[in-house]
Amino acid sequence: MAAIALGVLGAVAGVAATPVVLGAIGFTGAGVAAGSIAAWMMSSAAVANGGGIAAGSTVAILQSIGAAGLSVAVKTGLVAIGGVAGAVVAPFIP
């Protein structure tokens, strides 16, 4: 029973925490926050790519999620990962 409960908790936490964490590091709905970790990542990626951000890169994907939110596919993946992680951890919790 604990595995199911922790699996559900992990699934919910995975979806709920992602936008909060992305906002905290600077990927916001208004764009990349100046002076943030996201700004550093974007700057580093631009330097490495000759001034642009490659489509499909980690920075591009995180900015897309920060600006538009999570797609159904991403939410589904986060639910699966969070659910499995919670269920895997359950046997180790007294």
C-alpha positions in Angstrom: 0.0 0.0 0.0 2.9 2.4 0.8 4.3 1.8 -2.7 1.0 2.9 -4.3 0.7 6.0 -2.1 4.3 7.1 -2.7 3.8 6.3 -6.4 0.8 8.7 -6.5 2.7 11.3 -4.5 5.7 11.1 -6.8 3.5 11.4 -9.9 1.8 14.5 -8.5 5.0 16.0 -7.3 6.7 15.5 -10.6 4.0 17.5 -12.5 3.6 20.2 -9.8 7.2 20.8 -9.1 8.5 21.2 -12.6 7.0 24.6 -13.4 8.0 25.9 -9.9 11.6 24.7 -10.4 11.9 26.1 -13.9 10.5 29.5 -12.7 13.0 29.5 -9.8 16.0 29.0 -12.1 14.7 31.7 -14.5 12.6 30.1 -17.2 9.4 32.2 -16.8 6.3 32.9 -18.8 7.8 36.4 -19.6 11.0 34.9 -20.9 14.4 34.3 -19.4 15.0 36.3 -16.2 18.1 38.5 -16.3 20.9 37.3 -14.0 19.4 33.9 -13.5 20.7 30.4 -14.0 18.5 30.3 -17.2 20.2 33.4 -18.5 23.7 31.9 -17.9 22.5 28.7 -19.7 21.2 30.6 -22.6 24.3 32.7 -22.9 26.6 29.6 -22.7 24.5 27.9 -25.4 24.5 30.9 -27.7 28.3 31.2 -27.4 28.8 27.5 -28.1 26.5 27.7 -31.2 27.9 30.9 -32.7 25.3 33.3 -31.4 22.1 31.3 -31.6 20.1 28.7 -29.6 19.7 25.4 -31.4 16.1 24.3 -31.9 15.5 21.2 -29.7 18.3 22.0 -27.4 17.9 21.7 -23.6 17.7 25.5 -23.3 15.2 25.8 -26.0 13.0 23.1 -24.5 13.2 24.5 -21.0 12.3 28.0 -22.3 9.4 26.6 -24.2 8.1 24.9 -21.1 8.7 28.0 -19.0 6.8 30.2 -21.5 3.9 27.9 -22.5 3.7 25.4 -19.7 3.8 21.6 -19.8 2.3 19.7 -22.8 0.2 16.7 -22.2 3.1 14.5 -23.4 5.5 16.0 -20.9 3.0 15.7 -18.1 2.4 12.1 -18.9 6.2 11.5 -18.8 6.6 13.3 -15.5 3.7 11.3 -14.0 5.3 8.0 -15.2 8.8 9.0 -13.9 7.5 10.4 -10.6 5.2 7.4 -10.0 8.0 4.9 -10.6 10.4 6.8 -8.5 7.9 6.9 -5.6 7.2 3.2 -5.9 10.9 2.3 -6.0 11.6 4.4 -2.9 8.7 3.0 -0.9 10.4 -0.2 0.3 13.2 1.8 1.9 10.9 4.0 4.0 10.2 2.5 7.4 
